[in-house]
Amino acid sequence: MRFTRYCRSLLSTPATAVERYSKSHQAGADIAMVDLEDSVPPARKEEARRLAEEFFALPSAKLVRSAVRINSLAGPEGLRDLLALTRYRVKPDLVLIPMAESARDVEIAAGALAADCPDTEFLAVLETPAGIERAHELAAAGRRLRGLVFGSADYAFAVGAGLSWEALAYARSRLVCAARSAGLEAMDSPLFEVADLEGLRREAAQARELGFSGKIAIHPSQLPLINQAFTPGPELLARARRVVAAGRESGCSVTVVDGVMVGMPFFEASRRLVDEYGPTPEQ
């Protein structure tokens, strides 16, 4: 199992909902994102770009990354978003590129922001059949791409599928495989039933088991469950420490821990887990 603090959770706030900006930064998500795309009607796009600048000037909780979801680069609004970002006083840590269908989408964003936002990283949102089928190409789109994000609603609509886990299993698996083969993070789409916390718990666990790094939240109330699902518990950490110790003692040869045969893949995964979350309970 691979755990990371980079993007266990992401909380989106419409760019026009200025009154929610501050809470978004303090809500407990690893990524606090302001949205210029779906949540903003066409008539308010320019206003949203102007308002969103203040989102990045606000203080965030420790280790929280600030992000912006731009409009599709297949149309003029996405290009206008990129131009606006170059003028912001404080730059975003991450830019989400929606409707990504080829490496060219990432290259356009990276090129446009190279001079003025050199440290900004990217997440590509795969939410069309073409994007899913080109997932491996997209995953190799450059060093500033940090992860792939699954957009279930648009993908399901495009292929005529339902939103159940089973219906979208192929798309999710293909995205995770492409992301992990390139050393990237993989983020799952949100559960849209805000009040269904048991459903969220179940779907987050399924996403974690499949290899996702985290999951998008559409409401702050979903964040505790999502963060819990993508954070190793004390028993898992304790076992990881035992595996690391066994690997050290065996010289990384195949051995048995808690009745289970373990070898190099287990040693490496456990070492990463211990490095990320602490070598001992006291530290």
C-alpha positions as CSV (number, residue, x, y, z in Angstrom):
1,M,0.0,0.0,0.0
2,R,1.3,3.4,-0.9
3,F,0.4,6.4,1.3
4,T,1.4,10.0,0.8
5,R,0.6,13.4,2.3
6,Y,0.7,15.1,-1.0
7,C,-2.9,14.7,-2.0
8,R,-5.0,12.6,0.3
9,S,-7.8,15.1,-0.1
10,L,-8.7,18.1,-2.2
11,L,-11.5,20.5,-1.4
12,S,-12.9,22.7,-4.2
13,T,-14.4,26.2,-3.7
14,P,-16.1,28.2,-6.5
15,A,-14.1,31.3,-7.4
16,T,-17.2,33.4,-7.0
17,A,-17.8,32.2,-3.4
18,V,-15.3,34.6,-1.8
19,E,-16.8,34.2,1.6
20,R,-15.7,30.5,1.7
21,Y,-12.0,31.2,0.7
22,S,-10.6,31.3,4.2
23,K,-12.5,28.2,5.5
24,S,-11.3,26.3,2.5
25,H,-7.6,26.8,3.5
26,Q,-8.3,25.7,7.1
27,A,-10.8,22.8,6.5
28,G,-8.2,20.0,6.7
29,A,-7.7,19.2,3.0
30,D,-4.2,18.6,1.7
31,I,-5.1,20.7,-1.3
32,A,-7.3,23.8,-1.1
33,M,-8.5,24.6,-4.6
34,V,-10.4,27.5,-6.1
35,D,-12.4,26.6,-9.2
36,L,-12.7,28.6,-12.3
37,E,-14.4,25.9,-14.4
38,D,-17.7,24.0,-13.8
39,S,-18.9,26.0,-10.7
40,V,-18.6,29.3,-12.5
41,P,-21.2,30.3,-15.1
42,P,-19.9,31.7,-18.5
43,A,-21.1,35.2,-17.7
44,R,-18.9,35.3,-14.6
45,K,-15.6,33.8,-15.9
46,E,-13.8,37.1,-16.0
47,E,-15.0,38.2,-12.6
48,A,-14.0,34.8,-11.2
49,R,-10.4,35.2,-12.6
50,R,-10.2,38.6,-10.8
51,L,-11.6,37.3,-7.5
52,A,-9.5,34.1,-7.4
53,E,-6.2,36.1,-7.0
54,E,-7.2,36.7,-3.3
55,F,-7.5,33.0,-2.7
56,F,-3.7,32.5,-2.9
57,A,-2.9,35.5,-0.7
58,L,-4.7,34.0,2.3
59,P,-2.9,32.0,5.0
60,S,-3.2,28.2,4.8
61,A,-2.9,25.6,7.5
62,K,0.4,23.8,7.7
63,L,1.4,21.7,4.6
64,V,-1.8,22.7,2.7
65,R,-1.2,23.3,-1.0
66,S,-3.2,25.9,-2.9
67,A,-4.6,25.1,-6.3
68,V,-6.7,26.4,-9.1
69,R,-8.8,24.4,-11.6
70,I,-8.7,26.3,-14.9
71,N,-11.1,25.9,-17.8
72,S,-10.4,23.5,-20.6
73,L,-7.5,24.5,-22.8
74,A,-9.5,23.4,-25.9
75,G,-11.3,26.8,-25.6
76,P,-10.4,30.5,-25.0
77,E,-11.4,30.6,-21.3
78,G,-8.6,28.2,-20.3
79,L,-6.0,30.3,-22.1
80,R,-7.4,33.4,-20.4
81,D,-7.1,31.6,-17.1
82,L,-3.4,30.9,-17.7
83,L,-2.7,34.5,-18.6
84,A,-4.4,35.7,-15.5
85,L,-2.3,33.4,-13.3
86,T,0.9,34.9,-14.6
87,R,-0.3,38.3,-13.2
88,Y,-1.2,37.0,-9.7
89,R,0.9,38.4,-6.9
90,V,1.0,35.0,-5.1
91,K,1.2,32.0,-7.5
92,P,-0.7,28.7,-7.0
93,D,1.2,25.6,-6.0
94,L,-0.9,23.5,-8.4
95,V,-3.0,23.9,-11.5
96,L,-5.6,21.3,-12.4
97,I,-6.0,20.9,-16.1
98,P,-9.5,19.6,-16.9
99,M,-10.5,17.5,-19.9
100,A,-6.9,16.6,-20.5
101,E,-6.7,14.3,-23.6
102,S,-3.0,14.5,-24.6
103,A,0.4,15.5,-23.4
104,R,0.0,18.6,-25.4
105,D,-2.5,20.0,-22.8
106,V,0.1,19.8,-20.1
107,E,2.8,21.2,-22.4
108,I,0.6,24.2,-23.2
109,A,0.1,25.0,-19.6
110,A,3.7,24.5,-18.7
111,G,4.9,26.7,-21.5
112,A,2.4,29.5,-20.7
113,L,3.5,29.5,-17.0
114,A,7.2,28.8,-17.4
115,A,8.5,32.3,-16.9
116,D,6.0,33.7,-14.3
117,C,5.1,30.5,-12.4
118,P,8.2,28.3,-12.6
119,D,7.4,26.4,-9.4
120,T,3.8,25.7,-10.1
121,E,3.0,22.0,-10.6
122,F,0.2,20.3,-12.5
123,L,-2.5,17.7,-12.0
124,A,-4.2,16.5,-15.2
125,V,-7.9,15.6,-15.0
126,L,-8.8,12.6,-17.1
127,E,-12.6,12.7,-17.7
128,T,-13.2,11.7,-21.3
129,P,-12.8,8.4,-23.2
130,A,-9.8,9.8,-25.1
131,G,-8.1,11.0,-21.9
132,I,-8.4,7.6,-20.3
133,E,-7.2,5.8,-23.4
134,R,-4.2,8.1,-23.6
135,A,-3.5,7.9,-19.8
136,H,0.1,6.6,-20.3
137,E,0.9,9.3,-22.8
138,L,-0.4,11.9,-20.4
139,A,1.5,10.5,-17.5
140,A,4.8,11.1,-19.4
141,A,3.9,14.8,-20.1
142,G,6.8,16.4,-18.2
143,R,8.5,16.8,-14.8
144,R,6.0,19.4,-13.5
145,L,3.1,17.0,-13.8
146,R,2.6,15.5,-10.3
147,G,-0.5,13.4,-10.8
148,L,-3.6,12.3,-12.6
149,V,-7.1,12.9,-11.4
150,F,-10.2,10.8,-12.4
151,G,-13.3,12.8,-13.4
152,S,-16.1,10.2,-13.0
153,A,-19.2,12.3,-13.9
154,D,-18.0,13.6,-17.3
155,Y,-16.5,10.2,-18.2
156,A,-19.6,8.3,-17.3
157,F,-21.8,10.7,-19.3
158,A,-19.5,10.4,-22.3
159,V,-19.5,6.6,-22.4
160,G,-23.1,6.2,-21.2
161,A,-22.2,4.4,-18.0
162,G,-23.5,4.6,-14.5
163,L,-21.5,6.1,-11.6
164,S,-21.2,2.8,-9.7
165,W,-17.7,1.5,-8.7
166,E,-18.1,-1.5,-11.0
167,A,-19.2,0.5,-14.0
168,L,-16.1,2.7,-13.8
169,A,-13.5,0.1,-12.6
170,Y,-11.8,-0.1,-16.0
171,A,-11.2,3.7,-16.2
172,R,-10.0,3.9,-12.7
173,S,-7.6,1.0,-13.1
174,R,-6.1,2.4,-16.3
175,L,-5.6,5.8,-14.7
176,V,-3.9,4.3,-11.6
177,C,-1.6,2.1,-13.7
178,A,-0.6,5.0,-15.9
179,A,0.1,7.3,-13.0
180,R,2.1,4.8,-10.9
181,S,4.1,3.6,-13.9
182,A,5.3,7.2,-14.3
183,G,5.8,7.8,-10.5
184,L,2.9,10.1,-10.2
185,E,0.1,10.5,-7.7
186,A,-3.5,9.3,-8.6
187,M,-6.5,11.0,-7.2
188,D,-10.1,9.6,-7.3
189,S,-13.2,11.5,-8.2
190,P,-15.7,12.6,-5.5
191,L,-18.7,10.9,-4.2
192,F,-21.5,13.2,-5.0
193,E,-24.0,12.1,-2.4
194,V,-22.8,14.4,0.3
195,A,-24.8,12.9,3.2
196,D,-23.8,9.3,2.4
197,L,-20.9,9.0,4.8
198,E,-21.0,5.2,4.8
199,G,-20.9,5.1,1.0
200,L,-17.9,7.5,1.1
201,R,-16.1,5.3,3.6
202,R,-16.6,2.3,1.4
203,E,-15.6,4.1,-1.8
204,A,-12.5,5.7,-0.3
205,A,-11.4,2.3,0.9
206,Q,-11.9,0.8,-2.5
207,A,-9.9,3.7,-4.1
208,R,-7.1,3.2,-1.6
209,E,-7.0,-0.6,-2.3
210,L,-6.8,0.1,-6.1
211,G,-3.8,2.3,-5.6
212,F,-5.2,5.9,-5.5
213,S,-3.3,8.4,-3.4
214,G,-6.4,10.3,-2.4
215,K,-9.9,11.5,-3.2
216,I,-11.7,14.7,-4.0
217,A,-14.2,16.1,-1.4
218,I,-17.2,18.2,-2.5
219,H,-18.0,19.3,1.1
220,P,-15.8,19.8,4.2
221,S,-17.8,17.2,6.1
222,Q,-16.3,14.5,3.8
223,L,-12.7,15.4,4.6
224,P,-12.2,13.5,7.9
225,L,-13.3,10.2,6.4
226,I,-11.2,10.7,3.2
227,N,-8.0,11.7,5.2
228,Q,-8.5,8.7,7.5
229,A,-8.9,6.3,4.5
230,F,-5.6,7.5,3.0
231,T,-3.6,7.7,6.2
232,P,-2.0,4.6,7.6
233,G,-3.3,3.5,11.0
234,P,-1.1,2.6,14.0
235,E,-1.3,-1.2,13.3
236,L,-0.2,-0.8,9.7
237,L,2.6,1.4,10.8
238,A,3.7,-1.0,13.4
239,R,3.7,-3.9,10.9
240,A,5.7,-1.7,8.4
241,R,8.3,-1.2,11.1
242,R,8.5,-4.9,11.7
243,V,8.9,-5.5,7.9
244,V,11.7,-2.9,7.7
245,A,13.5,-4.5,10.7
246,A,13.1,-8.0,9.1
247,G,14.5,-6.7,5.8
248,R,17.5,-5.2,7.6
249,E,18.1,-8.4,9.6
250,S,17.8,-10.7,6.5
251,G,19.9,-8.5,4.3
252,C,16.8,-7.9,2.2
253,S,16.4,-11.7,1.5
254,V,12.9,-13.3,1.5
255,T,11.7,-13.8,5.1
256,V,8.5,-14.2,7.1
257,V,6.8,-11.5,9.1
258,D,3.6,-12.2,11.1
259,G,3.3,-15.5,9.2
260,V,3.5,-13.8,5.8
261,M,6.3,-14.3,3.3
262,V,7.9,-10.9,2.4
263,G,10.6,-9.8,0.0
264,M,12.0,-6.8,-1.7
265,P,8.7,-5.2,-2.8
266,F,7.4,-5.4,0.8
267,F,10.6,-4.0,2.2
268,E,10.6,-1.0,-0.1
269,A,6.9,-0.2,0.4
270,S,7.3,-0.5,4.2
271,R,10.4,1.7,4.1
272,R,8.5,4.4,2.2
273,L,5.7,4.2,4.7
274,V,8.0,4.5,7.7
275,D,10.0,7.4,6.1
276,E,6.7,9.3,5.4
277,Y,5.0,8.8,8.8
278,G,7.7,8.3,11.3
279,P,10.2,5.6,12.3
280,T,8.9,5.0,15.8
281,P,5.7,5.8,17.7
282,E,7.6,8.3,19.9
283,Q,9.1,10.3,17.1
